[in-house]
Amino acid sequence: MKKNSSPHWKKKSDEHDYPAAANFLTLLMEPARAKEVAACFKNVSITTFQVKDLLRASRLPLLPIDNYHVKKDLKKVKQGSLLSPVLLVRGDIEGDRPLIIADGYHRVCASYYLNENSEIPCHLVNSVT
């Protein structure tokens, strides 16, 4: 895990990403717990992982390049805008739970189309912290 990030990524997440992650996490856990986990994102340093590894660990499919949100993120990068780091909840191999992309799935997929080996900045938390 390297600490540097790709040139098309911001150094910190957008403020609206945290409540979006909490909202998504309420589908997987109790709302109070989802808020706790989402609050943890602000307290962890950014780390990086290769985009292809994020997709593998999350077990999510790569969205097609013509997906509306993927196209929108690719257009942002082409125009020189920076993308917000993604928010992740660590999976558990013993419990057969994949990595959760709590916020940033479309950004992960867009980045894959730019370079599957690119390093993506992430806030990674444990759901049991």
VMD Tcl script that builds the backbone (N, CA, C; Angstrom):
set m [mol new atoms 387]
animate dup $m
set s [atomselect $m all]
$s set {name element resname resid chain x y z} {
  {N N MET 1 A 0.831 -1.181 0.000}
  {CA C MET 1 A 0.000 0.000 0.000}
  {C C MET 1 A 0.877 1.246 0.000}
  {N N LYS 2 A 0.746 2.023 -1.026}
  {CA C LYS 2 A 1.520 3.248 -1.133}
  {C C LYS 2 A 0.697 4.423 -0.614}
  {N N LYS 3 A 1.385 5.505 -0.297}
  {CA C LYS 3 A 0.691 6.686 0.202}
  {C C LYS 3 A 0.442 7.730 -0.889}
  {N N ASN 4 A 1.012 7.555 -2.079}
  {CA C ASN 4 A 0.798 8.540 -3.134}
  {C C ASN 4 A -0.476 8.215 -3.905}
  {N N SER 5 A -1.029 9.212 -4.570}
  {CA C SER 5 A -2.249 8.953 -5.310}
  {C C SER 5 A -2.086 9.407 -6.755}
  {N N SER 6 A -2.987 8.944 -7.577}
  {CA C SER 6 A -2.986 9.295 -8.986}
  {C C SER 6 A -3.322 10.770 -9.148}
  {N N PRO 7 A -2.872 11.372 -10.241}
  {CA C PRO 7 A -3.108 12.802 -10.432}
  {C C PRO 7 A -4.579 13.194 -10.565}
  {N N HIS 8 A -5.473 12.256 -10.812}
  {CA C HIS 8 A -6.884 12.642 -10.970}
  {C C HIS 8 A -7.704 12.443 -9.688}
  {N N TRP 9 A -7.027 12.399 -8.549}
  {CA C TRP 9 A -7.715 12.214 -7.269}
  {C C TRP 9 A -7.451 13.379 -6.324}
  {N N LYS 10 A -8.465 13.738 -5.578}
  {CA C LYS 10 A -8.325 14.760 -4.536}
  {C C LYS 10 A -7.543 14.167 -3.367}
  {N N LYS 11 A -7.047 15.032 -2.517}
  {CA C LYS 11 A -6.295 14.583 -1.343}
  {C C LYS 11 A -7.214 14.217 -0.177}
  {N N LYS 12 A -8.479 14.675 -0.210}
  {CA C LYS 12 A -9.436 14.294 0.829}
  {C C LYS 12 A -10.818 14.142 0.223}
  {N N SER 13 A -11.647 13.397 0.901}
  {CA C SER 13 A -12.991 13.120 0.400}
  {C C SER 13 A -13.882 14.347 0.489}
  {N N ASP 14 A -14.848 14.409 -0.408}
  {CA C ASP 14 A -15.841 15.470 -0.357}
  {C C ASP 14 A -16.734 15.255 0.869}
  {N N GLU 15 A -17.147 16.327 1.477}
  {CA C GLU 15 A -17.952 16.241 2.702}
  {C C GLU 15 A -19.252 15.460 2.486}
  {N N HIS 16 A -19.856 15.580 1.322}
  {CA C HIS 16 A -21.128 14.882 1.069}
  {C C HIS 16 A -20.953 13.368 0.900}
  {N N ASP 17 A -19.712 12.896 0.764}
  {CA C ASP 17 A -19.476 11.458 0.617}
  {C C ASP 17 A -19.773 10.698 1.913}
  {N N TYR 18 A -19.544 11.322 3.051}
  {CA C TYR 18 A -19.727 10.636 4.336}
  {C C TYR 18 A -21.192 10.287 4.612}
  {N N PRO 19 A -22.129 11.236 4.478}
  {CA C PRO 19 A -23.526 10.848 4.666}
  {C C PRO 19 A -24.024 9.891 3.580}
  {N N ALA 20 A -23.472 10.010 2.361}
  {CA C ALA 20 A -23.851 9.066 1.305}
  {C C ALA 20 A -23.416 7.652 1.683}
  {N N ALA 21 A -22.225 7.533 2.236}
  {CA C ALA 21 A -21.739 6.219 2.690}
  {C C ALA 21 A -22.605 5.691 3.826}
  {N N ALA 22 A -22.933 6.553 4.778}
  {CA C ALA 22 A -23.784 6.136 5.905}
  {C C ALA 22 A -25.130 5.651 5.395}
  {N N ASN 23 A -25.698 6.367 4.437}
  {CA C ASN 23 A -26.993 5.979 3.874}
  {C C ASN 23 A -26.902 4.598 3.222}
  {N N PHE 24 A -25.856 4.382 2.433}
  {CA C PHE 24 A -25.670 3.074 1.805}
  {C C PHE 24 A -25.497 1.983 2.863}
  {N N LEU 25 A -24.696 2.256 3.870}
  {CA C LEU 25 A -24.415 1.245 4.895}
  {C C LEU 25 A -25.651 0.850 5.688}
  {N N THR 26 A -26.677 1.715 5.735}
  {CA C THR 26 A -27.914 1.339 6.448}
  {C C THR 26 A -28.622 0.177 5.765}
  {N N LEU 27 A -28.253 -0.121 4.529}
  {CA C LEU 27 A -28.799 -1.299 3.855}
  {C C LEU 27 A -28.147 -2.586 4.357}
  {N N LEU 28 A -26.985 -2.457 4.999}
  {CA C LEU 28 A -26.213 -3.620 5.421}
  {C C LEU 28 A -26.123 -3.781 6.938}
  {N N MET 29 A -26.464 -2.718 7.675}
  {CA C MET 29 A -26.373 -2.753 9.134}
  {C C MET 29 A -27.384 -1.784 9.724}
  {N N GLU 30 A -27.554 -1.865 11.013}
  {CA C GLU 30 A -28.466 -0.956 11.700}
  {C C GLU 30 A -28.051 0.492 11.448}
  {N N PRO 31 A -29.012 1.417 11.304}
  {CA C PRO 31 A -28.682 2.818 11.021}
  {C C PRO 31 A -27.698 3.453 12.002}
  {N N ALA 32 A -27.849 3.194 13.295}
  {CA C ALA 32 A -26.918 3.791 14.269}
  {C C ALA 32 A -25.501 3.278 14.036}
  {N N ARG 33 A -25.370 2.006 13.743}
  {CA C ARG 33 A -24.051 1.426 13.475}
  {C C ARG 33 A -23.483 1.974 12.165}
  {N N ALA 34 A -24.340 2.154 11.171}
  {CA C ALA 34 A -23.900 2.707 9.887}
  {C C ALA 34 A -23.331 4.111 10.078}
  {N N LYS 35 A -23.970 4.913 10.908}
  {CA C LYS 35 A -23.471 6.267 11.182}
  {C C LYS 35 A -22.125 6.214 11.897}
  {N N GLU 36 A -21.977 5.277 12.837}
  {CA C GLU 36 A -20.700 5.117 13.547}
  {C C GLU 36 A -19.582 4.750 12.585}
  {N N VAL 37 A -19.849 3.784 11.728}
  {CA C VAL 37 A -18.835 3.338 10.767}
  {C C VAL 37 A -18.485 4.480 9.821}
  {N N ALA 38 A -19.486 5.186 9.314}
  {CA C ALA 38 A -19.234 6.292 8.390}
  {C C ALA 38 A -18.433 7.402 9.064}
  {N N ALA 39 A -18.681 7.650 10.345}
  {CA C ALA 39 A -17.923 8.676 11.073}
  {C C ALA 39 A -16.452 8.288 11.174}
  {N N CYS 40 A -16.148 7.004 11.191}
  {CA C CYS 40 A -14.767 6.531 11.287}
  {C C CYS 40 A -13.938 6.908 10.057}
  {N N PHE 41 A -14.600 7.070 8.908}
  {CA C PHE 41 A -13.858 7.422 7.688}
  {C C PHE 41 A -13.051 8.700 7.871}
  {N N LYS 42 A -13.598 9.640 8.611}
  {CA C LYS 42 A -12.921 10.932 8.798}
  {C C LYS 42 A -11.683 10.813 9.679}
  {N N ASN 43 A -11.581 9.731 10.429}
  {CA C ASN 43 A -10.494 9.575 11.400}
  {C C ASN 43 A -9.368 8.672 10.935}
  {N N VAL 44 A -9.442 8.173 9.711}
  {CA C VAL 44 A -8.369 7.304 9.207}
  {C C VAL 44 A -7.642 7.990 8.062}
  {N N SER 45 A -6.368 7.741 7.997}
  {CA C SER 45 A -5.550 8.314 6.927}
  {C C SER 45 A -5.916 7.688 5.596}
  {N N ILE 46 A -5.588 8.402 4.563}
  {CA C ILE 46 A -5.796 7.858 3.218}
  {C C ILE 46 A -4.668 6.877 2.915}
  {N N THR 47 A -5.055 5.768 2.331}
  {CA C THR 47 A -4.114 4.781 1.827}
  {C C THR 47 A -4.499 4.507 0.381}
  {N N THR 48 A -3.712 3.778 -0.348}
  {CA C THR 48 A -4.048 3.495 -1.741}
  {C C THR 48 A -4.011 2.004 -2.019}
  {N N PHE 49 A -4.844 1.621 -2.969}
  {CA C PHE 49 A -4.892 0.246 -3.458}
  {C C PHE 49 A -5.099 0.298 -4.964}
  {N N GLN 50 A -4.635 -0.731 -5.658}
  {CA C GLN 50 A -4.866 -0.794 -7.097}
  {C C GLN 50 A -6.352 -1.006 -7.359}
  {N N VAL 51 A -6.827 -0.335 -8.384}
  {CA C VAL 51 A -8.244 -0.393 -8.723}
  {C C VAL 51 A -8.698 -1.828 -8.994}
  {N N LYS 52 A -7.883 -2.607 -9.680}
  {CA C LYS 52 A -8.284 -3.989 -9.980}
  {C C LYS 52 A -8.440 -4.810 -8.701}
  {N N ASP 53 A -7.638 -4.506 -7.683}
  {CA C ASP 53 A -7.748 -5.230 -6.414}
  {C C ASP 53 A -9.012 -4.840 -5.651}
  {N N LEU 54 A -9.408 -3.578 -5.750}
  {CA C LEU 54 A -10.646 -3.146 -5.099}
  {C C LEU 54 A -11.848 -3.873 -5.697}
  {N N LEU 55 A -11.864 -3.995 -6.999}
  {CA C LEU 55 A -12.980 -4.712 -7.634}
  {C C LEU 55 A -12.973 -6.187 -7.256}
  {N N ARG 56 A -11.805 -6.791 -7.238}
  {CA C ARG 56 A -11.726 -8.215 -6.865}
  {C C ARG 56 A -12.169 -8.435 -5.428}
  {N N ALA 57 A -11.680 -7.600 -4.510}
  {CA C ALA 57 A -12.003 -7.779 -3.090}
  {C C ALA 57 A -13.470 -7.487 -2.790}
  {N N SER 58 A -14.067 -6.598 -3.556}
  {CA C SER 58 A -15.474 -6.257 -3.324}
  {C C SER 58 A -16.422 -7.247 -4.000}
  {N N ARG 59 A -15.891 -8.009 -4.924}
  {CA C ARG 59 A -16.678 -8.960 -5.714}
  {C C ARG 59 A -17.755 -8.271 -6.548}
  {N N LEU 60 A -17.558 -6.994 -6.818}
  {CA C LEU 60 A -18.499 -6.252 -7.642}
  {C C LEU 60 A -18.070 -6.317 -9.101}
  {N N PRO 61 A -19.037 -6.303 -10.002}
  {CA C PRO 61 A -18.672 -6.309 -11.422}
  {C C PRO 61 A -18.193 -4.925 -11.845}
  {N N LEU 62 A -17.377 -4.905 -12.859}
  {CA C LEU 62 A -16.975 -3.652 -13.472}
  {C C LEU 62 A -18.174 -3.116 -14.241}
  {N N LEU 63 A -18.597 -1.913 -13.907}
  {CA C LEU 63 A -19.712 -1.306 -14.637}
  {C C LEU 63 A -19.264 -0.979 -16.054}
  {N N PRO 64 A -20.181 -1.029 -17.008}
  {CA C PRO 64 A -19.791 -0.734 -18.395}
  {C C PRO 64 A -19.353 0.717 -18.566}
  {N N ILE 65 A -18.501 0.928 -19.534}
  {CA C ILE 65 A -17.959 2.256 -19.776}
  {C C ILE 65 A -19.051 3.245 -20.173}
  {N N ASP 66 A -20.180 2.747 -20.673}
  {CA C ASP 66 A -21.263 3.647 -21.056}
  {C C ASP 66 A -22.269 3.880 -19.918}
  {N N ASN 67 A -21.992 3.363 -18.718}
  {CA C ASN 67 A -22.827 3.668 -17.558}
  {C C ASN 67 A -22.811 5.178 -17.339}
  {N N TYR 68 A -23.959 5.757 -17.068}
  {CA C TYR 68 A -24.075 7.211 -16.942}
  {C C TYR 68 A -23.057 7.803 -15.963}
  {N N HIS 69 A -22.954 7.232 -14.775}
  {CA C HIS 69 A -22.076 7.787 -13.742}
  {C C HIS 69 A -20.599 7.539 -14.056}
  {N N VAL 70 A -20.296 6.402 -14.656}
  {CA C VAL 70 A -18.915 6.122 -15.066}
  {C C VAL 70 A -18.500 7.120 -16.134}
  {N N LYS 71 A -19.359 7.333 -17.129}
  {CA C LYS 71 A -19.060 8.309 -18.184}
  {C C LYS 71 A -18.875 9.708 -17.598}
  {N N LYS 72 A -19.715 10.046 -16.641}
  {CA C LYS 72 A -19.629 11.368 -16.007}
  {C C LYS 72 A -18.282 11.544 -15.298}
  {N N ASP 73 A -17.833 10.505 -14.582}
  {CA C ASP 73 A -16.544 10.585 -13.892}
  {C C ASP 73 A -15.381 10.620 -14.878}
  {N N LEU 74 A -15.463 9.851 -15.951}
  {CA C LEU 74 A -14.416 9.889 -16.977}
  {C C LEU 74 A -14.339 11.271 -17.626}
  {N N LYS 75 A -15.486 11.876 -17.849}
  {CA C LYS 75 A -15.526 13.226 -18.415}
  {C C LYS 75 A -14.886 14.233 -17.460}
  {N N LYS 76 A -15.170 14.093 -16.157}
  {CA C LYS 76 A -14.561 14.978 -15.156}
  {C C LYS 76 A -13.039 14.905 -15.227}
  {N N VAL 77 A -12.525 13.684 -15.281}
  {CA C VAL 77 A -11.071 13.496 -15.333}
  {C C VAL 77 A -10.507 14.118 -16.609}
  {N N LYS 78 A -11.175 13.886 -17.734}
  {CA C LYS 78 A -10.720 14.441 -19.017}
  {C C LYS 78 A -10.678 15.970 -18.971}
  {N N GLN 79 A -11.617 16.563 -18.233}
  {CA C GLN 79 A -11.683 18.029 -18.110}
  {C C GLN 79 A -10.732 18.564 -17.040}
  {N N GLY 80 A -10.041 17.664 -16.352}
  {CA C GLY 80 A -9.076 18.089 -15.343}
  {C C GLY 80 A -9.624 18.174 -13.933}
  {N N SER 81 A -10.867 17.775 -13.732}
  {CA C SER 81 A -11.430 17.755 -12.374}
  {C C SER 81 A -10.883 16.563 -11.609}
  {N N LEU 82 A -10.819 16.713 -10.309}
  {CA C LEU 82 A -10.314 15.637 -9.454}
  {C C LEU 82 A -11.470 14.861 -8.837}
  {N N LEU 83 A -11.271 13.560 -8.699}
  {CA C LEU 83 A -12.276 12.694 -8.085}
  {C C LEU 83 A -12.002 12.552 -6.593}
  {N N SER 84 A -13.058 12.344 -5.851}
  {CA C SER 84 A -12.966 12.181 -4.409}
  {C C SER 84 A -12.509 10.767 -4.055}
  {N N PRO 85 A -11.619 10.610 -3.061}
  {CA C PRO 85 A -11.219 9.265 -2.629}
  {C C PRO 85 A -12.431 8.413 -2.244}
  {N N VAL 86 A -12.279 7.124 -2.346}
  {CA C VAL 86 A -13.396 6.225 -2.050}
  {C C VAL 86 A -13.394 5.815 -0.578}
  {N N LEU 87 A -14.564 5.442 -0.111}
  {CA C LEU 87 A -14.757 5.052 1.284}
  {C C LEU 87 A -15.053 3.556 1.338}
  {N N LEU 88 A -14.207 2.823 2.059}
  {CA C LEU 88 A -14.261 1.362 2.074}
  {C C LEU 88 A -14.414 0.808 3.480}
  {N N VAL 89 A -15.140 -0.292 3.582}
  {CA C VAL 89 A -15.225 -1.059 4.825}
  {C C VAL 89 A -14.570 -2.404 4.546}
  {N N ARG 90 A -13.561 -2.725 5.357}
  {CA C ARG 90 A -12.782 -3.950 5.154}
  {C C ARG 90 A -13.679 -5.194 5.171}
  {N N GLY 91 A -13.389 -6.095 4.270}
  {CA C GLY 91 A -14.088 -7.374 4.239}
  {C C GLY 91 A -13.510 -8.321 5.284}
  {N N ASP 92 A -14.047 -9.516 5.304}
  {CA C ASP 92 A -13.597 -10.534 6.255}
  {C C ASP 92 A -13.565 -11.871 5.532}
  {N N ILE 93 A -12.362 -12.373 5.275}
  {CA C ILE 93 A -12.234 -13.612 4.511}
  {C C ILE 93 A -12.804 -14.816 5.277}
  {N N GLU 94 A -12.601 -14.842 6.608}
  {CA C GLU 94 A -13.135 -15.960 7.391}
  {C C GLU 94 A -14.660 -15.940 7.425}
  {N N GLY 95 A -15.239 -14.761 7.458}
  {CA C GLY 95 A -16.699 -14.627 7.471}
  {C C GLY 95 A -17.303 -14.559 6.079}
  {N N ASP 96 A -16.471 -14.701 5.050}
  {CA C ASP 96 A -16.895 -14.645 3.655}
  {C C ASP 96 A -17.659 -13.356 3.344}
  {N N ARG 97 A -17.152 -12.247 3.896}
  {CA C ARG 97 A -17.739 -10.934 3.620}
  {C C ARG 97 A -16.771 -10.145 2.750}
  {N N PRO 98 A -17.228 -9.696 1.587}
  {CA C PRO 98 A -16.344 -8.939 0.702}
  {C C PRO 98 A -16.114 -7.513 1.200}
  {N N LEU 99 A -15.140 -6.873 0.633}
  {CA C LEU 99 A -14.907 -5.458 0.848}
  {C C LEU 99 A -16.168 -4.699 0.450}
  {N N ILE 100 A -16.529 -3.695 1.229}
  {CA C ILE 100 A -17.693 -2.864 0.908}
  {C C ILE 100 A -17.199 -1.520 0.390}
  {N N ILE 101 A -17.606 -1.184 -0.810}
  {CA C ILE 101 A -17.358 0.163 -1.322}
  {C C ILE 101 A -18.554 0.995 -0.883}
  {N N ALA 102 A -18.397 1.684 0.248}
  {CA C ALA 102 A -19.500 2.440 0.830}
  {C C ALA 102 A -19.799 3.697 0.021}
  {N N ASP 103 A -18.788 4.252 -0.623}
  {CA C ASP 103 A -18.990 5.394 -1.510}
  {C C ASP 103 A -17.847 5.415 -2.523}
  {N N GLY 104 A -18.210 5.504 -3.802}
  {CA C GLY 104 A -17.191 5.634 -4.834}
  {C C GLY 104 A -17.137 4.518 -5.859}
  {N N TYR 105 A -18.144 3.660 -5.901}
  {CA C TYR 105 A -18.142 2.539 -6.841}
  {C C TYR 105 A -17.980 3.015 -8.290}
  {N N HIS 106 A -18.709 4.040 -8.675}
  {CA C HIS 106 A -18.591 4.543 -10.042}
  {C C HIS 106 A -17.202 5.106 -10.303}
  {N N ARG 107 A -16.625 5.759 -9.295}
  {CA C ARG 107 A -15.275 6.312 -9.454}
  {C C ARG 107 A -14.246 5.198 -9.609}
  {N N VAL 108 A -14.437 4.103 -8.884}
  {CA C VAL 108 A -13.550 2.943 -9.013}
  {C C VAL 108 A -13.631 2.398 -10.438}
  {N N CYS 109 A -14.840 2.237 -10.940}
  {CA C CYS 109 A -15.006 1.691 -12.289}
  {C C CYS 109 A -14.426 2.630 -13.343}
  {N N ALA 110 A -14.654 3.918 -13.206}
  {CA C ALA 110 A -14.091 4.888 -14.154}
  {C C ALA 110 A -12.568 4.804 -14.139}
  {N N SER 111 A -11.992 4.705 -12.951}
  {CA C SER 111 A -10.546 4.644 -12.836}
  {C C SER 111 A -10.000 3.375 -13.485}
  {N N TYR 112 A -10.743 2.290 -13.404}
  {CA C TYR 112 A -10.327 1.045 -14.049}
  {C C TYR 112 A -10.154 1.261 -15.557}
  {N N TYR 113 A -11.082 1.990 -16.153}
  {CA C TYR 113 A -10.993 2.240 -17.591}
  {C C TYR 113 A -9.808 3.134 -17.941}
  {N N LEU 114 A -9.377 3.956 -17.004}
  {CA C LEU 114 A -8.204 4.794 -17.236}
  {C C LEU 114 A -6.914 3.982 -17.125}
  {N N ASN 115 A -6.859 3.084 -16.126}
  {CA C ASN 115 A -5.682 2.240 -15.921}
  {C C ASN 115 A -5.998 1.261 -14.789}
  {N N GLU 116 A -6.153 -0.005 -15.115}
  {CA C GLU 116 A -6.536 -1.004 -14.107}
  {C C GLU 116 A -5.511 -1.168 -12.995}
  {N N ASN 117 A -4.296 -0.716 -13.235}
  {CA C ASN 117 A -3.244 -0.813 -12.219}
  {C C ASN 117 A -3.078 0.466 -11.406}
  {N N SER 118 A -3.896 1.464 -11.689}
  {CA C SER 118 A -3.734 2.734 -10.980}
  {C C SER 118 A -4.061 2.576 -9.496}
  {N N GLU 119 A -3.392 3.392 -8.711}
  {CA C GLU 119 A -3.593 3.405 -7.273}
  {C C GLU 119 A -4.714 4.396 -6.942}
  {N N ILE 120 A -5.682 3.935 -6.189}
  {CA C ILE 120 A -6.821 4.778 -5.816}
  {C C ILE 120 A -6.707 5.136 -4.344}
  {N N PRO 121 A -6.826 6.426 -4.004}
  {CA C PRO 121 A -6.812 6.808 -2.590}
  {C C PRO 121 A -8.132 6.409 -1.923}
  {N N CYS 122 A -7.998 5.862 -0.721}
  {CA C CYS 122 A -9.153 5.320 -0.010}
  {C C CYS 122 A -9.060 5.619 1.484}
  {N N HIS 123 A -10.230 5.729 2.083}
  {CA C HIS 123 A -10.337 5.666 3.538}
  {C C HIS 123 A -10.864 4.259 3.814}
  {N N LEU 124 A -10.096 3.459 4.530}
  {CA C LEU 124 A -10.457 2.075 4.828}
  {C C LEU 124 A -10.682 1.905 6.317}
  {N N VAL 125 A -11.876 1.447 6.685}
  {CA C VAL 125 A -12.182 1.213 8.098}
  {C C VAL 125 A -12.630 -0.234 8.286}
  {N N ASN 126 A -12.510 -0.691 9.522}
  {CA C ASN 126 A -13.049 -1.986 9.904}
  {C C ASN 126 A -14.457 -1.758 10.422}
  {N N SER 127 A -15.380 -2.628 10.088}
  {CA C SER 127 A -16.754 -2.444 10.568}
  {C C SER 127 A -16.871 -2.733 12.053}
  {N N VAL 128 A -15.833 -3.315 12.641}
  {CA C VAL 128 A -15.882 -3.656 14.064}
  {C C VAL 128 A -15.055 -2.711 14.911}
  {N N THR 129 A -14.547 -1.609 14.321}
  {CA C THR 129 A -13.725 -0.681 15.091}
  {C C THR 129 A -14.574 0.154 16.021}
}
mol reanalyze $m
mol bondsrecalc $m
mol representation Tube
mol addrep $m
